[in-house]
């Protein structure tokens, strides 16, 4: 497997808690068939089973099954546990450096030569600054004005949330309720369309 050091791993948690991880803009495989630590997908910011599952998948992307299996808990402790933000970016080259520092057989795994004695800074993921209000509007494909109308609050209230980068608990509940209602409506509309198809058949 060729190493593409310009590629990055990206993690994102939605407002409702769904978690997504990509590598080179493609969804990172869970690899349950090779390493089944968690059946709840990926997570980060702690040492739980879902975080170790993510550690394995990242390592496996840039090494082999044996190395990823052996070092997943350690990589989770060193790196995955420190990812506390909703959004983060981790360079593939930094992961390769971690592999190199933690494997005597690194040169056997990869043919390219690297300087083993170089002192490298601690591996840290870059935090992506995101705005929770803009994230919600982007996910719902609406404007801040639309959001204010949906929640029946002044537009200035939503603007102040955006400035503070924080939505109060009741605001989050109202947004979750709106999202659920919209999903329910989509189900109803799909059913109605299905009935029309049956009637016209």
PyMOL CGO cylinders between C-alpha atoms (Angstrom):
from pymol import cmd
from pymol.cgo import CYLINDER

trace = [
    CYLINDER, 0.00, 0.00, 0.00, 1.49, 3.36, -1.00, 0.3, 1, 1, 1, 1, 1, 1,
    CYLINDER, 1.49, 3.36, -1.00, 1.66, 6.08, 1.62, 0.3, 1, 1, 1, 1, 1, 1,
    CYLINDER, 1.66, 6.08, 1.62, -0.02, 9.30, 0.58, 0.3, 1, 1, 1, 1, 1, 1,
    CYLINDER, -0.02, 9.30, 0.58, 1.28, 11.77, 3.13, 0.3, 1, 1, 1, 1, 1, 1,
    CYLINDER, 1.28, 11.77, 3.13, -0.84, 14.58, 1.74, 0.3, 1, 1, 1, 1, 1, 1,
    CYLINDER, -0.84, 14.58, 1.74, -4.03, 12.72, 2.67, 0.3, 1, 1, 1, 1, 1, 1,
    CYLINDER, -4.03, 12.72, 2.67, -5.81, 13.35, 5.95, 0.3, 1, 1, 1, 1, 1, 1,
    CYLINDER, -5.81, 13.35, 5.95, -8.23, 11.63, 8.30, 0.3, 1, 1, 1, 1, 1, 1,
    CYLINDER, -8.23, 11.63, 8.30, -11.23, 13.77, 9.23, 0.3, 1, 1, 1, 1, 1, 1,
    CYLINDER, -11.23, 13.77, 9.23, -13.71, 13.25, 12.05, 0.3, 1, 1, 1, 1, 1, 1,
    CYLINDER, -13.71, 13.25, 12.05, -17.10, 14.93, 12.50, 0.3, 1, 1, 1, 1, 1, 1,
    CYLINDER, -17.10, 14.93, 12.50, -19.89, 14.60, 15.07, 0.3, 1, 1, 1, 1, 1, 1,
    CYLINDER, -19.89, 14.60, 15.07, -23.30, 15.95, 14.14, 0.3, 1, 1, 1, 1, 1, 1,
    CYLINDER, -23.30, 15.95, 14.14, -25.43, 17.92, 16.56, 0.3, 1, 1, 1, 1, 1, 1,
    CYLINDER, -25.43, 17.92, 16.56, -27.43, 14.76, 17.28, 0.3, 1, 1, 1, 1, 1, 1,
    CYLINDER, -27.43, 14.76, 17.28, -24.33, 12.68, 17.98, 0.3, 1, 1, 1, 1, 1, 1,
    CYLINDER, -24.33, 12.68, 17.98, -23.80, 10.76, 14.72, 0.3, 1, 1, 1, 1, 1, 1,
    CYLINDER, -23.80, 10.76, 14.72, -20.08, 10.19, 14.05, 0.3, 1, 1, 1, 1, 1, 1,
    CYLINDER, -20.08, 10.19, 14.05, -18.31, 10.17, 10.70, 0.3, 1, 1, 1, 1, 1, 1,
    CYLINDER, -18.31, 10.17, 10.70, -14.65, 9.55, 9.85, 0.3, 1, 1, 1, 1, 1, 1,
    CYLINDER, -14.65, 9.55, 9.85, -13.14, 9.84, 6.37, 0.3, 1, 1, 1, 1, 1, 1,
    CYLINDER, -13.14, 9.84, 6.37, -9.72, 9.23, 4.81, 0.3, 1, 1, 1, 1, 1, 1,
    CYLINDER, -9.72, 9.23, 4.81, -8.86, 11.07, 1.59, 0.3, 1, 1, 1, 1, 1, 1,
    CYLINDER, -8.86, 11.07, 1.59, -12.52, 12.21, 1.50, 0.3, 1, 1, 1, 1, 1, 1,
    CYLINDER, -12.52, 12.21, 1.50, -13.76, 8.58, 1.49, 0.3, 1, 1, 1, 1, 1, 1,
    CYLINDER, -13.76, 8.58, 1.49, -15.55, 7.03, 4.49, 0.3, 1, 1, 1, 1, 1, 1,
    CYLINDER, -15.55, 7.03, 4.49, -13.09, 5.07, 6.65, 0.3, 1, 1, 1, 1, 1, 1,
    CYLINDER, -13.09, 5.07, 6.65, -14.03, 1.34, 6.77, 0.3, 1, 1, 1, 1, 1, 1,
    CYLINDER, -14.03, 1.34, 6.77, -14.90, -0.07, 10.21, 0.3, 1, 1, 1, 1, 1, 1,
    CYLINDER, -14.90, -0.07, 10.21, -12.97, -3.32, 9.51, 0.3, 1, 1, 1, 1, 1, 1,
    CYLINDER, -12.97, -3.32, 9.51, -15.19, -5.43, 11.78, 0.3, 1, 1, 1, 1, 1, 1,
    CYLINDER, -15.19, -5.43, 11.78, -14.16, -8.54, 9.87, 0.3, 1, 1, 1, 1, 1, 1,
    CYLINDER, -14.16, -8.54, 9.87, -10.53, -8.02, 10.98, 0.3, 1, 1, 1, 1, 1, 1,
    CYLINDER, -10.53, -8.02, 10.98, -10.95, -6.39, 14.39, 0.3, 1, 1, 1, 1, 1, 1,
    CYLINDER, -10.95, -6.39, 14.39, -14.25, -6.38, 16.23, 0.3, 1, 1, 1, 1, 1, 1,
    CYLINDER, -14.25, -6.38, 16.23, -13.85, -4.26, 19.34, 0.3, 1, 1, 1, 1, 1, 1,
    CYLINDER, -13.85, -4.26, 19.34, -17.06, -2.24, 19.04, 0.3, 1, 1, 1, 1, 1, 1,
    CYLINDER, -17.06, -2.24, 19.04, -20.33, -2.69, 17.20, 0.3, 1, 1, 1, 1, 1, 1,
    CYLINDER, -20.33, -2.69, 17.20, -21.31, 0.95, 17.74, 0.3, 1, 1, 1, 1, 1, 1,
    CYLINDER, -21.31, 0.95, 17.74, -19.09, 2.48, 15.05, 0.3, 1, 1, 1, 1, 1, 1,
    CYLINDER, -19.09, 2.48, 15.05, -16.27, 4.92, 15.76, 0.3, 1, 1, 1, 1, 1, 1,
    CYLINDER, -16.27, 4.92, 15.76, -15.81, 7.40, 18.58, 0.3, 1, 1, 1, 1, 1, 1,
    CYLINDER, -15.81, 7.40, 18.58, -13.02, 9.53, 20.01, 0.3, 1, 1, 1, 1, 1, 1,
    CYLINDER, -13.02, 9.53, 20.01, -12.02, 11.55, 23.08, 0.3, 1, 1, 1, 1, 1, 1,
    CYLINDER, -12.02, 11.55, 23.08, -11.71, 8.54, 25.42, 0.3, 1, 1, 1, 1, 1, 1,
    CYLINDER, -11.71, 8.54, 25.42, -10.29, 5.01, 25.68, 0.3, 1, 1, 1, 1, 1, 1,
    CYLINDER, -10.29, 5.01, 25.68, -13.55, 3.15, 25.05, 0.3, 1, 1, 1, 1, 1, 1,
    CYLINDER, -13.55, 3.15, 25.05, -14.08, 0.27, 22.64, 0.3, 1, 1, 1, 1, 1, 1,
    CYLINDER, -14.08, 0.27, 22.64, -15.39, 2.53, 19.84, 0.3, 1, 1, 1, 1, 1, 1,
    CYLINDER, -15.39, 2.53, 19.84, -12.23, 4.68, 20.13, 0.3, 1, 1, 1, 1, 1, 1,
    CYLINDER, -12.23, 4.68, 20.13, -10.01, 1.58, 19.92, 0.3, 1, 1, 1, 1, 1, 1,
    CYLINDER, -10.01, 1.58, 19.92, -11.99, 0.50, 16.83, 0.3, 1, 1, 1, 1, 1, 1,
    CYLINDER, -11.99, 0.50, 16.83, -11.14, 3.85, 15.24, 0.3, 1, 1, 1, 1, 1, 1,
    CYLINDER, -11.14, 3.85, 15.24, -7.49, 3.49, 16.27, 0.3, 1, 1, 1, 1, 1, 1,
    CYLINDER, -7.49, 3.49, 16.27, -7.31, 0.09, 14.55, 0.3, 1, 1, 1, 1, 1, 1,
    CYLINDER, -7.31, 0.09, 14.55, -8.93, 1.34, 11.33, 0.3, 1, 1, 1, 1, 1, 1,
    CYLINDER, -8.93, 1.34, 11.33, -6.60, 4.34, 11.09, 0.3, 1, 1, 1, 1, 1, 1,
    CYLINDER, -6.60, 4.34, 11.09, -3.50, 2.21, 11.72, 0.3, 1, 1, 1, 1, 1, 1,
    CYLINDER, -3.50, 2.21, 11.72, -4.67, -0.50, 9.33, 0.3, 1, 1, 1, 1, 1, 1,
    CYLINDER, -4.67, -0.50, 9.33, -5.07, 2.12, 6.61, 0.3, 1, 1, 1, 1, 1, 1,
    CYLINDER, -5.07, 2.12, 6.61, -1.32, 2.82, 6.80, 0.3, 1, 1, 1, 1, 1, 1,
    CYLINDER, -1.32, 2.82, 6.80, 0.20, -0.45, 8.09, 0.3, 1, 1, 1, 1, 1, 1,
    CYLINDER, 0.20, -0.45, 8.09, -0.80, -4.11, 8.28, 0.3, 1, 1, 1, 1, 1, 1,
    CYLINDER, -0.80, -4.11, 8.28, -3.32, -6.14, 10.28, 0.3, 1, 1, 1, 1, 1, 1,
    CYLINDER, -3.32, -6.14, 10.28, -0.75, -7.46, 12.77, 0.3, 1, 1, 1, 1, 1, 1,
    CYLINDER, -0.75, -7.46, 12.77, 0.64, -4.03, 13.61, 0.3, 1, 1, 1, 1, 1, 1,
    CYLINDER, 0.64, -4.03, 13.61, -2.80, -2.39, 13.80, 0.3, 1, 1, 1, 1, 1, 1,
    CYLINDER, -2.80, -2.39, 13.80, -4.16, -5.13, 16.08, 0.3, 1, 1, 1, 1, 1, 1,
    CYLINDER, -4.16, -5.13, 16.08, -1.16, -5.02, 18.42, 0.3, 1, 1, 1, 1, 1, 1,
    CYLINDER, -1.16, -5.02, 18.42, -0.89, -1.24, 18.66, 0.3, 1, 1, 1, 1, 1, 1,
    CYLINDER, -0.89, -1.24, 18.66, -4.53, -0.08, 18.48, 0.3, 1, 1, 1, 1, 1, 1,
    CYLINDER, -4.53, -0.08, 18.48, -4.89, 0.36, 22.29, 0.3, 1, 1, 1, 1, 1, 1,
    CYLINDER, -4.89, 0.36, 22.29, -1.61, 2.28, 22.47, 0.3, 1, 1, 1, 1, 1, 1,
    CYLINDER, -1.61, 2.28, 22.47, -2.51, 4.52, 19.50, 0.3, 1, 1, 1, 1, 1, 1,
    CYLINDER, -2.51, 4.52, 19.50, -5.89, 5.13, 21.12, 0.3, 1, 1, 1, 1, 1, 1,
    CYLINDER, -5.89, 5.13, 21.12, -4.16, 6.18, 24.36, 0.3, 1, 1, 1, 1, 1, 1,
    CYLINDER, -4.16, 6.18, 24.36, -1.63, 8.43, 22.60, 0.3, 1, 1, 1, 1, 1, 1,
    CYLINDER, -1.63, 8.43, 22.60, -3.82, 10.00, 19.92, 0.3, 1, 1, 1, 1, 1, 1,
    CYLINDER, -3.82, 10.00, 19.92, -7.52, 9.12, 19.75, 0.3, 1, 1, 1, 1, 1, 1,
    CYLINDER, -7.52, 9.12, 19.75, -8.14, 9.94, 23.40, 0.3, 1, 1, 1, 1, 1, 1,
    CYLINDER, -8.14, 9.94, 23.40, -6.90, 13.52, 22.82, 0.3, 1, 1, 1, 1, 1, 1,
    CYLINDER, -6.90, 13.52, 22.82, -9.49, 14.23, 20.11, 0.3, 1, 1, 1, 1, 1, 1,
    CYLINDER, -9.49, 14.23, 20.11, -12.05, 16.09, 22.21, 0.3, 1, 1, 1, 1, 1, 1,
    CYLINDER, -12.05, 16.09, 22.21, -13.59, 18.37, 19.56, 0.3, 1, 1, 1, 1, 1, 1,
    CYLINDER, -13.59, 18.37, 19.56, -16.60, 17.61, 17.32, 0.3, 1, 1, 1, 1, 1, 1,
    CYLINDER, -16.60, 17.61, 17.32, -14.39, 18.09, 14.28, 0.3, 1, 1, 1, 1, 1, 1,
    CYLINDER, -14.39, 18.09, 14.28, -10.73, 17.21, 13.81, 0.3, 1, 1, 1, 1, 1, 1,
    CYLINDER, -10.73, 17.21, 13.81, -8.13, 16.58, 11.11, 0.3, 1, 1, 1, 1, 1, 1,
    CYLINDER, -8.13, 16.58, 11.11, -5.23, 14.13, 11.43, 0.3, 1, 1, 1, 1, 1, 1,
    CYLINDER, -5.23, 14.13, 11.43, -2.49, 14.08, 8.78, 0.3, 1, 1, 1, 1, 1, 1,
    CYLINDER, -2.49, 14.08, 8.78, -1.59, 10.68, 7.36, 0.3, 1, 1, 1, 1, 1, 1,
    CYLINDER, -1.59, 10.68, 7.36, 2.09, 11.68, 7.56, 0.3, 1, 1, 1, 1, 1, 1,
    CYLINDER, 2.09, 11.68, 7.56, 1.76, 12.17, 11.34, 0.3, 1, 1, 1, 1, 1, 1,
    CYLINDER, 1.76, 12.17, 11.34, 0.21, 8.73, 11.69, 0.3, 1, 1, 1, 1, 1, 1,
    CYLINDER, 0.21, 8.73, 11.69, 3.07, 7.26, 9.64, 0.3, 1, 1, 1, 1, 1, 1,
    CYLINDER, 3.07, 7.26, 9.64, 5.54, 8.98, 11.97, 0.3, 1, 1, 1, 1, 1, 1,
    CYLINDER, 5.54, 8.98, 11.97, 3.78, 7.43, 14.98, 0.3, 1, 1, 1, 1, 1, 1,
    CYLINDER, 3.78, 7.43, 14.98, 3.97, 4.00, 13.31, 0.3, 1, 1, 1, 1, 1, 1,
    CYLINDER, 3.97, 4.00, 13.31, 7.65, 4.50, 12.65, 0.3, 1, 1, 1, 1, 1, 1,
    CYLINDER, 7.65, 4.50, 12.65, 8.40, 5.50, 16.22, 0.3, 1, 1, 1, 1, 1, 1,
    CYLINDER, 8.40, 5.50, 16.22, 6.49, 2.52, 17.60, 0.3, 1, 1, 1, 1, 1, 1,
    CYLINDER, 6.49, 2.52, 17.60, 7.66, -0.23, 15.28, 0.3, 1, 1, 1, 1, 1, 1,
    CYLINDER, 7.66, -0.23, 15.28, 11.12, -1.75, 14.97, 0.3, 1, 1, 1, 1, 1, 1,
    CYLINDER, 11.12, -1.75, 14.97, 9.91, -3.47, 11.82, 0.3, 1, 1, 1, 1, 1, 1,
    CYLINDER, 9.91, -3.47, 11.82, 8.69, -0.29, 10.15, 0.3, 1, 1, 1, 1, 1, 1,
    CYLINDER, 8.69, -0.29, 10.15, 11.29, -0.52, 7.40, 0.3, 1, 1, 1, 1, 1, 1,
    CYLINDER, 11.29, -0.52, 7.40, 10.09, -4.07, 6.67, 0.3, 1, 1, 1, 1, 1, 1,
    CYLINDER, 10.09, -4.07, 6.67, 6.49, -2.92, 6.39, 0.3, 1, 1, 1, 1, 1, 1,
    CYLINDER, 6.49, -2.92, 6.39, 7.39, -0.09, 4.02, 0.3, 1, 1, 1, 1, 1, 1,
    CYLINDER, 7.39, -0.09, 4.02, 10.21, 0.07, 1.49, 0.3, 1, 1, 1, 1, 1, 1,
    CYLINDER, 10.21, 0.07, 1.49, 10.76, 3.79, 1.57, 0.3, 1, 1, 1, 1, 1, 1,
    CYLINDER, 10.76, 3.79, 1.57, 13.60, 5.02, 3.70, 0.3, 1, 1, 1, 1, 1, 1,
    CYLINDER, 13.60, 5.02, 3.70, 12.97, 7.43, 6.56, 0.3, 1, 1, 1, 1, 1, 1,
    CYLINDER, 12.97, 7.43, 6.56, 15.32, 9.00, 9.09, 0.3, 1, 1, 1, 1, 1, 1,
    CYLINDER, 15.32, 9.00, 9.09, 14.85, 7.15, 12.40, 0.3, 1, 1, 1, 1, 1, 1,
    CYLINDER, 14.85, 7.15, 12.40, 16.84, 9.57, 14.52, 0.3, 1, 1, 1, 1, 1, 1,
    CYLINDER, 16.84, 9.57, 14.52, 14.85, 12.70, 13.65, 0.3, 1, 1, 1, 1, 1, 1,
    CYLINDER, 14.85, 12.70, 13.65, 13.22, 14.31, 16.69, 0.3, 1, 1, 1, 1, 1, 1,
    CYLINDER, 13.22, 14.31, 16.69, 9.54, 14.90, 15.99, 0.3, 1, 1, 1, 1, 1, 1,
    CYLINDER, 9.54, 14.90, 15.99, 6.99, 16.94, 17.91, 0.3, 1, 1, 1, 1, 1, 1,
    CYLINDER, 6.99, 16.94, 17.91, 4.17, 15.10, 19.72, 0.3, 1, 1, 1, 1, 1, 1,
    CYLINDER, 4.17, 15.10, 19.72, 1.39, 13.93, 17.44, 0.3, 1, 1, 1, 1, 1, 1,
    CYLINDER, 1.39, 13.93, 17.44, -1.55, 16.29, 17.66, 0.3, 1, 1, 1, 1, 1, 1,
    CYLINDER, -1.55, 16.29, 17.66, -4.66, 16.54, 15.58, 0.3, 1, 1, 1, 1, 1, 1,
    CYLINDER, -4.66, 16.54, 15.58, -5.64, 19.90, 14.20, 0.3, 1, 1, 1, 1, 1, 1,
    CYLINDER, -5.64, 19.90, 14.20, -8.90, 21.18, 15.63, 0.3, 1, 1, 1, 1, 1, 1,
    CYLINDER, -8.90, 21.18, 15.63, -11.29, 22.55, 13.05, 0.3, 1, 1, 1, 1, 1, 1,
    CYLINDER, -11.29, 22.55, 13.05, -13.14, 25.58, 14.35, 0.3, 1, 1, 1, 1, 1, 1,
    CYLINDER, -13.14, 25.58, 14.35, -16.82, 25.13, 13.52, 0.3, 1, 1, 1, 1, 1, 1,
    CYLINDER, -16.82, 25.13, 13.52, -19.89, 27.15, 14.38, 0.3, 1, 1, 1, 1, 1, 1,
    CYLINDER, -19.89, 27.15, 14.38, -22.71, 25.06, 15.82, 0.3, 1, 1, 1, 1, 1, 1,
    CYLINDER, -22.71, 25.06, 15.82, -25.47, 27.32, 14.40, 0.3, 1, 1, 1, 1, 1, 1,
    CYLINDER, -25.47, 27.32, 14.40, -23.94, 27.30, 10.91, 0.3, 1, 1, 1, 1, 1, 1,
    CYLINDER, -23.94, 27.30, 10.91, -23.50, 23.51, 11.18, 0.3, 1, 1, 1, 1, 1, 1,
    CYLINDER, -23.50, 23.51, 11.18, -27.20, 23.06, 12.01, 0.3, 1, 1, 1, 1, 1, 1,
    CYLINDER, -27.20, 23.06, 12.01, -28.26, 25.33, 9.15, 0.3, 1, 1, 1, 1, 1, 1,
    CYLINDER, -28.26, 25.33, 9.15, -25.92, 23.53, 6.75, 0.3, 1, 1, 1, 1, 1, 1,
    CYLINDER, -25.92, 23.53, 6.75, -27.22, 20.09, 7.77, 0.3, 1, 1, 1, 1, 1, 1,
    CYLINDER, -27.22, 20.09, 7.77, -30.84, 21.23, 7.39, 0.3, 1, 1, 1, 1, 1, 1,
    CYLINDER, -30.84, 21.23, 7.39, -30.13, 23.28, 4.22, 0.3, 1, 1, 1, 1, 1, 1,
    CYLINDER, -30.13, 23.28, 4.22, -31.73, 26.40, 5.71, 0.3, 1, 1, 1, 1, 1, 1,
    CYLINDER, -31.73, 26.40, 5.71, -30.66, 29.96, 6.62, 0.3, 1, 1, 1, 1, 1, 1,
    CYLINDER, -30.66, 29.96, 6.62, -30.38, 31.42, 10.11, 0.3, 1, 1, 1, 1, 1, 1,
    CYLINDER, -30.38, 31.42, 10.11, -33.55, 33.40, 9.31, 0.3, 1, 1, 1, 1, 1, 1,
    CYLINDER, -33.55, 33.40, 9.31, -35.33, 30.15, 8.44, 0.3, 1, 1, 1, 1, 1, 1,
    CYLINDER, -35.33, 30.15, 8.44, -34.10, 28.61, 11.71, 0.3, 1, 1, 1, 1, 1, 1,
    CYLINDER, -34.10, 28.61, 11.71, -35.50, 31.55, 13.68, 0.3, 1, 1, 1, 1, 1, 1,
    CYLINDER, -35.50, 31.55, 13.68, -38.87, 31.14, 11.93, 0.3, 1, 1, 1, 1, 1, 1,
    CYLINDER, -38.87, 31.14, 11.93, -38.92, 27.39, 12.60, 0.3, 1, 1, 1, 1, 1, 1,
    CYLINDER, -38.92, 27.39, 12.60, -38.16, 27.89, 16.31, 0.3, 1, 1, 1, 1, 1, 1,
    CYLINDER, -38.16, 27.89, 16.31, -40.47, 30.95, 16.50, 0.3, 1, 1, 1, 1, 1, 1,
    CYLINDER, -40.47, 30.95, 16.50, -37.77, 33.13, 18.05, 0.3, 1, 1, 1, 1, 1, 1,
    CYLINDER, -37.77, 33.13, 18.05, -36.42, 36.52, 16.93, 0.3, 1, 1, 1, 1, 1, 1,
    CYLINDER, -36.42, 36.52, 16.93, -33.74, 36.37, 14.23, 0.3, 1, 1, 1, 1, 1, 1,
    CYLINDER, -33.74, 36.37, 14.23, -31.48, 38.31, 16.61, 0.3, 1, 1, 1, 1, 1, 1,
    CYLINDER, -31.48, 38.31, 16.61, -31.68, 35.42, 19.09, 0.3, 1, 1, 1, 1, 1, 1,
    CYLINDER, -31.68, 35.42, 19.09, -30.31, 32.98, 16.54, 0.3, 1, 1, 1, 1, 1, 1,
    CYLINDER, -30.31, 32.98, 16.54, -27.63, 35.52, 15.56, 0.3, 1, 1, 1, 1, 1, 1,
    CYLINDER, -27.63, 35.52, 15.56, -26.53, 35.78, 19.20, 0.3, 1, 1, 1, 1, 1, 1,
    CYLINDER, -26.53, 35.78, 19.20, -26.28, 31.97, 19.37, 0.3, 1, 1, 1, 1, 1, 1,
    CYLINDER, -26.28, 31.97, 19.37, -24.04, 32.07, 16.32, 0.3, 1, 1, 1, 1, 1, 1,
    CYLINDER, -24.04, 32.07, 16.32, -21.82, 34.76, 17.90, 0.3, 1, 1, 1, 1, 1, 1,
    CYLINDER, -21.82, 34.76, 17.90, -21.53, 32.77, 21.15, 0.3, 1, 1, 1, 1, 1, 1,
    CYLINDER, -21.53, 32.77, 21.15, -21.19, 29.52, 19.16, 0.3, 1, 1, 1, 1, 1, 1,
    CYLINDER, -21.19, 29.52, 19.16, -23.66, 27.91, 21.54, 0.3, 1, 1, 1, 1, 1, 1,
    CYLINDER, -23.66, 27.91, 21.54, -27.29, 26.82, 21.38, 0.3, 1, 1, 1, 1, 1, 1,
    CYLINDER, -27.29, 26.82, 21.38, -29.18, 26.61, 24.70, 0.3, 1, 1, 1, 1, 1, 1,
    CYLINDER, -29.18, 26.61, 24.70, -30.57, 23.25, 25.79, 0.3, 1, 1, 1, 1, 1, 1,
    CYLINDER, -30.57, 23.25, 25.79, -34.20, 24.14, 24.96, 0.3, 1, 1, 1, 1, 1, 1,
    CYLINDER, -34.20, 24.14, 24.96, -33.09, 25.37, 21.53, 0.3, 1, 1, 1, 1, 1, 1,
    CYLINDER, -33.09, 25.37, 21.53, -31.36, 22.04, 20.85, 0.3, 1, 1, 1, 1, 1, 1,
    CYLINDER, -31.36, 22.04, 20.85, -34.45, 20.14, 21.94, 0.3, 1, 1, 1, 1, 1, 1,
    CYLINDER, -34.45, 20.14, 21.94, -36.62, 22.22, 19.62, 0.3, 1, 1, 1, 1, 1, 1,
    CYLINDER, -36.62, 22.22, 19.62, -34.25, 21.59, 16.70, 0.3, 1, 1, 1, 1, 1, 1,
    CYLINDER, -34.25, 21.59, 16.70, -34.21, 17.84, 17.41, 0.3, 1, 1, 1, 1, 1, 1,
    CYLINDER, -34.21, 17.84, 17.41, -38.02, 17.86, 17.53, 0.3, 1, 1, 1, 1, 1, 1,
    CYLINDER, -38.02, 17.86, 17.53, -38.16, 19.70, 14.18, 0.3, 1, 1, 1, 1, 1, 1,
    CYLINDER, -38.16, 19.70, 14.18, -35.72, 17.23, 12.57, 0.3, 1, 1, 1, 1, 1, 1,
    CYLINDER, -35.72, 17.23, 12.57, -37.76, 14.27, 13.80, 0.3, 1, 1, 1, 1, 1, 1,
    CYLINDER, -37.76, 14.27, 13.80, -40.99, 15.83, 12.53, 0.3, 1, 1, 1, 1, 1, 1,
    CYLINDER, -40.99, 15.83, 12.53, -39.39, 16.44, 9.15, 0.3, 1, 1, 1, 1, 1, 1,
    CYLINDER, -39.39, 16.44, 9.15, -38.27, 12.79, 8.95, 0.3, 1, 1, 1, 1, 1, 1,
    CYLINDER, -38.27, 12.79, 8.95, -41.75, 11.66, 9.91, 0.3, 1, 1, 1, 1, 1, 1,
    CYLINDER, -41.75, 11.66, 9.91, -43.25, 13.86, 7.20, 0.3, 1, 1, 1, 1, 1, 1,
    CYLINDER, -43.25, 13.86, 7.20, -40.85, 12.38, 4.64, 0.3, 1, 1, 1, 1, 1, 1,
    CYLINDER, -40.85, 12.38, 4.64, -42.07, 8.89, 5.62, 0.3, 1, 1, 1, 1, 1, 1,
    CYLINDER, -42.07, 8.89, 5.62, -45.71, 9.99, 5.26, 0.3, 1, 1, 1, 1, 1, 1,
    CYLINDER, -45.71, 9.99, 5.26, -45.00, 11.59, 1.86, 0.3, 1, 1, 1, 1, 1, 1,
    CYLINDER, -45.00, 11.59, 1.86, -43.20, 8.45, 0.66, 0.3, 1, 1, 1, 1, 1, 1,
    CYLINDER, -43.20, 8.45, 0.66, -46.17, 6.33, 1.74, 0.3, 1, 1, 1, 1, 1, 1,
    CYLINDER, -46.17, 6.33, 1.74, -48.62, 8.61, -0.08, 0.3, 1, 1, 1, 1, 1, 1,
    CYLINDER, -48.62, 8.61, -0.08, -46.51, 8.44, -3.25, 0.3, 1, 1, 1, 1, 1, 1,
    CYLINDER, -46.51, 8.44, -3.25, -46.39, 4.65, -2.94, 0.3, 1, 1, 1, 1, 1, 1,
    CYLINDER, -46.39, 4.65, -2.94, -50.19, 4.49, -2.62, 0.3, 1, 1, 1, 1, 1, 1,
    CYLINDER, -50.19, 4.49, -2.62, -50.57, 6.71, -5.72, 0.3, 1, 1, 1, 1, 1, 1,
    CYLINDER, -50.57, 6.71, -5.72, -48.28, 4.38, -7.66, 0.3, 1, 1, 1, 1, 1, 1,
    CYLINDER, -48.28, 4.38, -7.66, -50.38, 1.37, -6.62, 0.3, 1, 1, 1, 1, 1, 1,
    CYLINDER, -50.38, 1.37, -6.62, -53.59, 3.11, -7.61, 0.3, 1, 1, 1, 1, 1, 1,
    CYLINDER, -53.59, 3.11, -7.61, -52.26, 4.13, -11.00, 0.3, 1, 1, 1, 1, 1, 1,
    CYLINDER, -52.26, 4.13, -11.00, -50.84, 0.65, -11.73, 0.3, 1, 1, 1, 1, 1, 1,
]
cmd.load_cgo(trace, "trace")
